[in-house]
C-alpha cells in the first residue's frame, strides 16, 4: 500500500530492528526546487501490540517534495534519535543523531526528480489493497485502506492530498513486532522546520552493517551477528550499498 512504508519507517530503532535489518533513513537538502508537493508536518504516536508507546514520529514534507522522518524518543526510553530525509530524486542519507553517523544512498539512475505525479496520485490503492471507507483525520480527508499480502495484514488511513502519507495505521500481522501509529497533530500548507532536513558536516559515513552494530551497541541490543538470518540479510544490504555508491 502506498504510504505504508512511511509509516513503518517511523518505528523506533528497537521496534524496527526486530522486523528488519535494513532500516534506511535519509537526510539533508539542497536549495528548494519548484513547488511540486503540498507541504505538511505530521506528529504521530507509535505503539506496540501491548499498547505501550515506544516512539513519537515527526513526518515533514517540504513543497519541493523532500520528506523528513524523525524518531522522537519517548522520555525514559531511547537516547539515540534517527532522521529520515528522502529527496524527490530518490537519494537518501540515514542520520543517527548522537552517534554523529550517516549512511548515504545515491539516487537510482532511472529516478526522475520532481515527478509531480508522485505527489498528486490519482489513487492510493496498491495491487493488493482494498478501499474500506473514507474518513477524515484532523481535518484531512483520508482513504481507509486494507492490505493483505501473504502473511502481512495492515490497515492504513492515507491522505491522497499528502501523497498518500499514512496519517494512522495498524499492522495486524506479518511483522515480528506488530505496531500502530496514531496522529497527534497535523499542519498542512506550511513548509516545515528547516532543521528537520539539516545534517552535520562532521557525520561519519558508515555501511548499513556498521551503522547497525554501532546503533545496537548504543541501545544495548544483542549483536545481530548471532541472528544468522538477519545478519545475512544485512550483508546483502551492504552489497547493494556498495553497488549503488560505486555507480553514482
KAGI-V689223 format. One record per helix or strand. SS is the DSSP state (alpha for helix, beta for strand). FROM is the first residue (numbers start at 0). TO is the last residue. If there is no record, write none. Layout:
ss={SS & SS}
from={FROM & FROM}
to={TO & TO}
This chain:
ss={alpha & alpha & beta & beta & beta & beta & beta & beta & alpha & beta & beta & beta & alpha & beta & beta & alpha & beta & alpha & alpha & alpha}
from={3 & 12 & 39 & 52 & 66 & 80 & 91 & 100 & 115 & 128 & 139 & 151 & 159 & 164 & 178 & 193 & 203 & 207 & 223 & 227}
to={8 & 18 & 47 & 60 & 71 & 85 & 96 & 104 & 118 & 136 & 148 & 158 & 161 & 172 & 187 & 196 & 204 & 218 & 225 & 246}
